[in-house]
Amino acid sequence: MVKKLRRQILFFPLMFLLAFGYAQAETGGVDNVFSFGAGLRALGMGGAFTAMSDDATLAYWNPGAMAFNQYKEISIFGTRTIADTYYFAGFYTHPTLNFGTLSVGALGIYTDGIESYDENAAPVTTASTNYIHYQILLSYGYNFRFGLGIGATAKIEQMKITDYKGTGASFDLGAYYNPPALPWLSIGLVTQDVYGTGIKLKDEYEQNTRIYKVGVSTSFHFGKTKNLRLSLALDSRFYTDNYNPVPGTLLYDFSFGTELAISETVMIRAGYKEFSPQNFNPPIGLSAGLGVRIWGIGIDYAVSFEDSEWQGPAELFMRLGLSYRFGRSVDELRDKRAEELRNQINDGIRDATQDYDNKISELSIKHKEEKEEALNKLEEELVEEIMKLDNTVDGYKEEIAILTDNFEAEKQNITETLTGQYDQEKAQIEQQLSDEQSNYEEKVLDLQRQFEEERSQLAEERSQLEADESFKSGTYSRGIQLFADGEYEQAITEFETVARYDPDYLNVQEYINKAKAQTKDVSSFSQDILNLYYSGVDLFVQKKYQEAITEWEKILAIDQYNKLAVRNIKEAKNRLKKLKELGVTE
């Protein structure tokens, strides 16, 4: 699995390098009709969105970042550009728990206000010509759980004008990295049009420019309640353009943007799109935006000064868009699933312990009944044999003594045989419980490991697993064993340990009362030892295993062979070992 993961991680960077090396000089300019972009959050930030996350339109900007989306979301917007030309964009993103994030989107531009002319500039018809150009995007992104997202977007494009129609296809590659050690930093890499979307109308063939984008963003929370978030983003594009005077020359530009979020409800944005020292022409490129999200419904507004290459003089464009997030977030679904697994594990351990309790009780009763029945029968046989003796015969008393000795020997033999059978059956039941406890403990470890991989650290509040159900079960079952064997004083100590954890655990209170009823003196351990023991138990409950070990080692300084201390120190060290395997410090 690890080798396969490494191959995947190496594969995508190699694809980026391959795509970069495959770049061709003969391209159809830098900006196509879809340069109006997708999503008003991104447009309000000047299109500096390569290293941003948590947006439905990331299939367009960076499919690698899309892998970190939390909610199912729909996003749409439209705008009127020039004359009777309309531009629209719509996306739906669907994150899953284990299989990555899927997204589908559409971009398009439409007009019916184009007049047709022949090669001599003579009108072909007085009627206006319809023009439609659209692109369908299918995207997939996968989150590798250690801060890396990889994704790809397949694009199908079609253009139709008069009787001519052209279709093309291409794909984008994206990567996004949010280092677990630096959660405020994100890095994005994208290759757009890896093999270039080709459109052929009649004899004319044109393919879109291959663009390489690198982005960096930072995000900081501040304020008394940390309800304010400031994000800063910087993008750089690298591309070639055959319309440039020096075909094949690698060009570049920058975009930068910022977003201030207030309680993730109101967002204020600003940015500058595609700044280039060679073509700096303010106010073209400036943008600003505003967003509001309540009950999952988002309303976004963006304004920008667009490039006069498309609209003539610089013109202020205004756009309004809607989005809707629904369902539970991925983190919420993971927490819900983890809670269900925790409950299954706890219920399983508790049911196994209750079953053990029932079986031991039944076995103990059965053993006592069989022993009583066998001894009664043996005693009856002894009485019958004695009754047969003639008390007038010499040696009568000697015969009775012999019969009595035989009775005692047979009684001892029956007792040992039944006790051996009892111990054997009890050991089998104990082994069954031990096997089930081990099975559930492994499930707990797997669940801890899953949270470790998904969160890069144990989410102490939400992923504090009930792994100690197995500890309660083990202590409770030992109490039952001691109780069944008549070791009531030690049984009380075990049961009171469980009650310290959970006073309502199974029949623990009933067993404490029963055991106390069997003996008036429950102080088999000194009060000092019991105080140290319970102090260690309290620390163990709080997951402070090393401190618990220290307390129990104080017991060993008083009683170096104390079974309670030795056993629990071993259990605590085992817990520390498992946490170390997960790479988690106490």
C-alpha positions, 0 to 999 in steps of 0.5 A: 500500500505504501509503495502504491501511494509513493508511486501515485505521489511521484506520478502526478509531479512527473505529469506536470513536468511532462506537460511543461516540456510538451508545451508548443508555441502555436497556441491561440492566444492566452485568454479564451472566452472562458477567461471570465472565470468561474465563481464570484468568490474567486473573481472578487479576489482577482482570480488568485485562487490556485491555493485557495480551498473550500469552494464549489468552483475549484474544478475550474481553478484547482481540482487538487484543492477541491479534494478538501471541500467539506460540503455538497455545494451548487454554485451558479452565476451569469453576467451580460458582457457586451452587446447581447452576449451572456456568460454563465457558469455553474458547478456542483461538488460532491465530497465523499468520506473515502473516495475523494471529491467529484464535481461537474461544471459548465461554462458558456457564452452565448449571443445572437447579435453577430452580423455575418460578412464574406471575405470582401466585407460584404454582409452575407445576411441582414439577420444576426448570427447565433454564437454559442461556445460552452465547456463541460467539466468533469473533475475528481480530487483525492485527499491523501490525509497528510495535507496533499490533494491531487486532482484532474479535470476533464473538459469537453468544449464545443463552439457553434457559429452559423453552420460551423461547429467544432468540438475539442477535449482536454484536461487540467491537473492540479495539486494542493498542499496544506502542511499539517505543521503549518495549517495557515499555509497552502500551496497550489500547482495547476497545469491548465489544458495539458494537451490543449483544447483544439477547436476546428471550424472549417479549415481553421484550427486553434488550440488554447494556451497551456498555462502553468500556475503556481499559487500560495495562500495564507489564512489567519484567525484573529479576534477575541473569539477567533471569529475573524479570518484573513486570507491572502493569496498570490498566483503566478501564471507561466505561458507561451503565446504565438500572438506575441512578437516573439513566438515561444517566449515564456511569459508570466503574470501575477494575480493577488487577492485577499478575503476577510471573513467575519464568522464565516457569514460575511466575506469582503474581498479584493484583488488584482488580476493578471498583473504584468510589468509589461502590460500594467494598465490600471484600473484594468484588473482591479476587482472587489467582492462581497459575500454573505452565507446564511443557512447554507445559502450564499449570495456573492457579488463581484465587480471588476475592471475587465481587459479592453481587449475584449470590451473596448474601453475599460468597463466595470463589470458587475456580477451576482451569483448564488450558491447553496451548501447542503448536508453535513460536512465531511468532518461531521460525517466522519465524527458521526461514523466514528461515534457509531463505531465507538458505540459498536465497539463499546456495546460489543465489549459490554455484551461480551462481558455480560455474556461472560458474567452470565456464563461464569454464574451459570457454571459456578451454580452448575459446579456447586450443584454437581458437587453437592449432588455427587457428595450427597450420593456418596454420603448416602452410599456410605450410610447404606454400607454402614447400615449393612454392617453387623454391629455385634461382630468383632471389628465393627468399628474398624470396618466403619473406619475403613468405610469412612476413610474410603469415603473421604478419599472418594470425596476428595477425588470427586471434589478434585475431578469436578474442580478440574472440570470447572477450572477447565470450562471456566478457562475456556469461557475466560479465553473467549472473553479475552479473544473478544476483548483483543478483537475489539481492542484492535478495532479501537486501535484501527479507529485511532489510527484512522483519526490519526491519518485523517486529522494528522493528530488525535482530535482530543475532543471528538476522537477521544475513543472509549478504548477504556471499555476494554479496561473496564471489561477486563477489570470487571471480568477479573472481579467475577473470577475472584468472586466465583473463587471466593476471593471476595476481598480482592473481588471488591477491589476490582469491582470498586475500580470499575465503579470508579470509572462507571458506577452503572457498569453492568452489575458492578454495584450488585457484586460489590454488595454481594462481596461485602456481605461475604466478609466483614473485613475488606482491607486486604490492602493497606489504606496507603496502598489503596489510596495510591492504587485509586490515584493511579486509576484516576490518572489512567482514566484521564489518559495520563498513563505515565503519571499513573505508572508513577503512582503504581510504582510507589505501591511496589516500593511498599509491596514489590509483588503487589498484583494490582500494581504490576498488572496495571503498570503493564496495561498502562505501558501497553497503552503508551506503546500503542500511542507511540506506534501512532506517533502520538505523544501523551 
